[in-house]
């Protein structure tokens, strides 16, 4: 990688880090990256509103290969311990998406300067943390006849600058699930005159261990109780409404769907038993991210050819990644580049993307872009 490109990318990363924006609010971030590409490349830029992409069109144009980066931040306060610390109270880049975007911008500069026999698409995506971004941007795949798409995520607990890859499911499917129950409040001395949802919600919670039992599922299935909200702090009132917030998660999408259906079925049954109405809401919905073995093999091949440390992941991450939305429409794969085995984990206060990973990502992407 050219030294001047790396220096520009690091500067860009620090600028993005200073101005973090939450999911679907990334106006400054998107505009700043687009302006960087206009100043440093001659690539065509296609603005799609909350997301955009740049294109290198090859004279040969053998294949259409895409590379994705995300650019949203988290609702976390950052300690004032680095010179480019967040200037936005309560928001910071504690997942490293600033580094992902800076890496993709650096790769774009390299391709613009060196060329490629393939058409290369550089996709910059909003709202990865909520899953909304890829669901909106995945139209990009069919609109541009993308043959294959790649991405990387930085990850702690992995050897520094190592390339970590897995065939099949690399990230679990997950969703936030809210079960809402409506009944009728009454005086606490006369609960029989009301319809209190507490017992129905308790029965749903009690059923969870049986639904997620390893004996009943092929892969890992989890259901985490996030919040139980029934009534108010008023000891004279038997409540008439309640909500149960869950995070449901599974290694395989089919078992994720089965868990959701079972929870809905139990909730409806209990609601009917206690004379309640019931409704459901879903937030932060992520599919499983299932790597194509053919694409993962290309990551392996480039890593070995360039002398990078290649590590085979033994199991999928429980955490989700919206990159799986793209893999519903075309082949591709995501890999993980290590921050270091003892480095601060992502989504923690002391985390900061490591700048030297930019060069690792760019060299990997350059190799993939030539295949």
C-alpha positions in Angstrom: 0.0 0.0 0.0 1.3 3.5 -0.8 2.5 5.4 2.2 0.7 8.6 1.3 -2.6 6.7 0.9 -2.2 5.2 4.3 -1.5 8.5 5.9 -4.6 10.1 4.3 -6.7 7.2 5.4 -5.5 7.4 9.0 -6.2 11.2 9.0 -9.7 10.4 7.6 -10.3 7.8 10.3 -9.4 10.2 13.1 -11.7 12.8 11.6 -14.6 10.3 11.5 -13.7 9.3 15.1 -14.1 12.9 16.3 -17.5 13.3 14.7 -19.5 10.0 15.4 -23.1 9.8 14.5 -25.7 7.2 15.6 -27.4 4.8 13.2 -29.5 6.5 10.5 -28.3 9.9 11.6 -24.9 9.8 9.8 -25.3 13.0 7.7 -21.9 14.5 8.4 -20.1 11.2 8.2 -21.6 10.3 4.8 -20.9 13.7 3.3 -17.3 13.7 4.7 -16.4 10.4 3.2 -17.9 11.4 -0.2 -15.9 14.6 -0.2 -12.8 12.7 0.7 -13.3 10.4 -2.3 -14.0 13.3 -4.6 -10.8 15.0 -3.6 -8.6 11.9 -3.7 -10.1 9.8 -6.6 -11.7 10.2 -10.0 -14.3 7.5 -9.1 -17.9 7.8 -10.0 -20.0 8.4 -6.8 -23.6 7.4 -6.6 -25.5 9.0 -3.7 -28.4 7.0 -2.5 -29.5 9.2 0.4 -28.5 7.6 3.7 -25.8 5.4 2.0 -23.7 5.7 -1.2 -21.2 3.8 -3.3 -18.3 4.6 -5.6 -17.4 2.7 -8.7 -14.3 1.9 -10.6 -15.3 0.9 -14.1 -12.7 -1.3 -15.8 -12.0 -1.3 -19.6 -12.1 -5.1 -19.4 -14.9 -5.3 -16.8 -14.7 -9.0 -16.3 -16.7 -9.2 -13.1 -18.6 -6.9 -10.7 -17.0 -7.2 -7.3 -18.3 -5.2 -4.3 -16.7 -4.3 -0.9 -18.7 -3.0 2.0 -17.9 -0.7 5.0 -20.3 0.6 7.6 -20.0 4.0 9.2 -22.4 4.4 12.2 -21.3 4.8 15.8 -22.6 3.7 19.3 -24.4 5.5 22.1 -21.4 5.4 24.4 -19.5 8.2 26.1 -15.8 8.1 25.2 -13.1 8.9 27.8 -11.0 11.9 26.8 -7.8 9.9 26.5 -6.9 10.3 22.9 -6.3 13.5 20.9 -9.0 12.7 18.4 -11.6 11.7 21.0 -15.3 12.1 20.2 -16.6 15.6 20.2 -20.2 14.4 20.4 -21.4 13.8 24.0 -22.7 10.3 24.6 -21.7 9.0 21.1 -18.5 7.3 20.0 -16.9 4.9 17.5 -16.5 2.0 19.9 -17.1 -0.7 17.2 -14.5 0.5 14.7 -16.8 1.5 11.9 -14.6 4.6 11.4 -11.8 2.2 10.6 -13.8 0.1 8.3 -14.8 3.2 6.2 -11.3 4.6 6.3 -10.0 1.3 5.0 -12.5 1.1 2.2 -11.6 4.7 1.2 -7.9 3.8 1.2 -8.6 0.8 -1.0 -10.6 3.0 -3.3 -7.6 5.3 -3.7 -5.4 2.3 -4.5 -7.7 0.9 -7.2 -8.2 4.4 -8.7 -4.5 4.7 -9.0 -3.5 1.2 -10.0 -6.6 -0.1 -11.9 -8.3 -3.5 -12.0 -9.5 -6.0 -14.6 -12.8 -6.1 -12.7 -15.4 -3.4 -12.0 -15.0 -2.6 -8.4 -17.8 -1.2 -6.2 -17.1 0.5 -2.9 -20.3 0.4 -0.8 -20.5 2.7 2.3 -23.4 1.8 4.4 -25.3 3.4 7.3 -27.0 1.8 10.4 -25.2 -1.5 10.7 -25.8 -1.5 14.5 -29.6 -1.7 14.1 -29.6 -3.9 11.0 -31.5 -1.3 9.1 -28.7 -0.2 6.9 -28.1 -3.4 4.9 -31.8 -4.1 4.6 -32.1 -0.8 2.9 -28.9 -0.9 0.8 -29.1 -4.5 -0.4 -31.0 -3.3 -3.5 -27.5 -2.3 -4.6 -26.7 -6.0 -5.3 -29.4 -6.6 -8.0 -29.3 -3.0 -9.4 -25.6 -3.4 -10.2 -25.5 -7.2 -11.0 -22.9 -7.7 -8.3 -21.2 -11.1 -8.7 -19.6 -11.2 -5.3 -19.3 -9.0 -2.1 -16.7 -8.9 0.7 -16.3 -7.2 4.0 -14.2 -7.3 7.1 -14.8 -6.4 10.7 -12.0 -5.7 13.2 -12.1 -8.0 16.3 -10.3 -8.2 19.6 -9.3 -11.5 21.1 -7.7 -12.4 17.8 -4.0 -12.2 16.9 -3.0 -8.7 15.7 -3.5 -8.3 12.0 -4.5 -12.0 11.6 -7.2 -12.9 9.0 -9.9 -15.0 10.6 -12.4 -16.8 8.4 -15.2 -19.5 8.6 -17.3 -21.3 6.0 -21.0 -21.2 6.6 -22.5 -19.2 9.5 -20.1 -16.6 10.7 -22.6 -14.5 12.8 -25.8 -15.6 14.4 -29.3 -14.4 13.5 -30.9 -12.2 16.2 -33.8 -9.8 16.9 -35.2 -7.7 19.6 -38.8 -9.0 20.4 -41.4 -7.1 22.4 -44.5 -8.9 23.6 -47.3 -6.4 24.5 -50.3 -7.5 26.6 -53.3 -5.4 27.3 -56.0 -6.2 29.9 -58.0 -4.2 32.4 -56.7 -2.5 35.6 -58.5 -2.9 38.9 -58.1 -2.1 42.6 -55.4 -4.3 44.1 -58.0 -5.5 46.7 -60.2 -6.8 43.8 -57.9 -8.3 41.2 -60.6 -10.6 40.0 -62.4 -7.5 38.5 -59.4 -6.8 36.3 -57.3 -8.5 33.8 -53.7 -8.5 35.0 -51.0 -9.6 32.4 -48.4 -10.5 35.0 -49.2 -14.2 35.2 -49.3 -14.6 31.4 -45.9 -12.9 31.1 -44.6 -15.2 33.8 -45.8 -18.3 32.0 -43.9 -17.1 28.8 -40.7 -16.6 30.7 -41.1 -20.0 32.4 -41.4 -21.6 29.0 -38.1 -20.2 27.6 -35.7 -22.8 29.0 -37.6 -25.5 27.2 -37.6 -23.7 23.9 -33.9 -23.1 23.9 -32.8 -26.5 25.2 -29.8 -28.0 23.3 -31.7 -31.2 23.1 -34.4 -29.6 21.0 -32.2 -27.6 18.6 -29.5 -28.5 16.1 -27.5 -25.3 16.8 -27.2 -22.7 19.5 -30.5 -21.0 20.4 -30.7 -18.2 23.0 -33.6 -16.1 24.4 -32.4 -13.4 26.8 -34.9 -11.6 29.0 -34.1 -7.9 28.7 -37.0 -6.2 30.6 -40.3 -7.1 32.3 -42.6 -4.1 32.5 -45.9 -4.6 34.3 -47.9 -1.8 35.9 -46.6 1.1 38.0 -45.2 1.6 41.5 -48.7 1.9 42.9 -49.6 -0.8 45.5 -53.3 0.0 45.3 -53.6 -0.9 41.6 -53.6 -4.3 39.9 -52.1 -3.5 36.4 -53.9 -3.9 33.1 -50.9 -3.7 30.8 -47.5 -5.3 30.5 -44.5 -5.7 28.1 -41.9 -8.4 27.9 -38.7 -7.5 26.0 -36.5 -10.3 24.8 -33.5 -10.8 22.5 -33.8 -13.9 20.5 -30.7 -15.4 18.8 -29.8 -18.6 16.9 -27.0 -20.0 14.9 -29.4 -21.0 12.1 -32.1 -18.8 10.7 -34.6 -21.7 10.5 -34.3 -22.2 14.3 -34.5 -18.5 14.9 -37.8 -18.5 13.0 -39.0 -21.5 15.0 -38.2 -19.8 18.3 -40.1 -16.7 17.3 -43.1 -18.7 16.2 -43.1 -20.7 19.4 -42.9 -17.6 21.6 -45.8 -16.0 19.7 -47.9 -19.1 20.0 -47.3 -19.4 23.8 -48.1 -15.7 24.2 -51.3 -16.0 22.2 -52.4 -19.0 24.2 -51.7 -17.3 27.6 -53.3 -14.1 26.5 -56.5 -16.0 25.6 -56.4 -17.9 28.9 -56.3 -14.6 30.9 -58.6 -12.6 28.6 -55.8 -10.3 27.3 -55.0 -8.8 23.9 -51.5 -9.4 22.6 -49.3 -7.9 20.0 -45.7 -8.2 18.9 -42.9 -5.8 17.8 -39.5 -6.5 16.4 -36.4 -4.3 16.5 -32.7 -4.7 15.4 -33.5 -7.6 13.2 -30.4 -9.4 11.8 -30.3 -12.5 9.6 -27.6 -15.1 10.0 -24.5 -14.2 8.1 -23.6 -17.3 6.1 -20.3 -17.2 4.1 -20.1 -18.9 0.8 -17.2 -21.4 0.9 -16.1 -20.3 -2.6 -15.7 -16.7 -1.4 -14.1 -17.7 1.9 -11.6 -19.7 0.0 -10.6 -16.6 -1.9 -9.9 -14.9 1.4 -7.8 -17.8 2.4 -5.9 -17.8 -0.9 -5.1 -14.1 -0.8 -4.1 -14.2 2.9 -1.6 -17.0 2.3 -0.2 -15.5 -0.9 0.5 -12.2 0.9 2.0 -13.9 3.9 -0.8 -12.9 6.4 -1.6 -15.0 9.4 -4.7 -17.1 8.5 -6.8 -18.5 11.3 -9.8 -20.8 10.9 -12.6 -19.8 13.2 -13.9 -22.8 15.2 -17.4 -21.3 15.8 -19.6 -18.4 14.7 -19.9 -15.2 16.7 -23.0 -14.9 18.8 -23.1 -11.2 17.9 -24.9 -10.4 14.7 -23.8 -8.6 11.5 -26.2 -7.2 8.9 -23.8 -8.2 6.1 -25.9 -11.3 5.9 -28.6 -9.3 4.1 -26.3 -9.0 1.0 -25.5 -12.7 1.1 -29.2 -13.5 0.5 -28.7 -11.9 -3.0 -25.2 -12.9 -4.1 -22.2 -14.9 -3.0 -19.6 -13.4 -0.8 -17.9 -13.6 2.6 -16.9 -11.5 5.7 -13.7 -12.1 7.6 -12.3 -10.7 10.8 -9.0 -8.9 11.2 -7.5 -9.2 14.7 -6.8 -6.3 17.0 -4.7 -8.4 19.3 -5.5 -11.1 21.8 -5.3 -8.8 24.8 -6.7 -5.7 23.1 -9.8 -3.9 24.5 -13.0 -5.5 23.2 -15.3 -3.7 20.8 -18.3 -2.0 22.4 -16.3 -1.1 25.5 -15.1 2.3 26.7 -11.4 1.8 26.1 -11.7 0.4 22.6 -10.2 2.3 19.6 -9.7 1.0 16.1 -6.0 0.2 15.4 -4.7 2.2 12.5 -2.3 -0.4 11.2 -5.2 -2.7 10.4 -6.0 -0.3 7.5 -3.1 -1.6 5.5 -3.9 -5.2 6.2 -7.5 -4.7 5.0 -6.4 -2.8 1.9 -3.9 -5.5 0.9 -6.5 -8.2 1.4 -9.1 -6.3 -0.6 -6.6 -5.6 -3.4 -5.9 -9.3 -3.7 -9.6 -10.2 -3.8 -10.3 -7.5 -6.4 -7.9 -9.2 -8.8 -9.6 -12.6 -8.7 
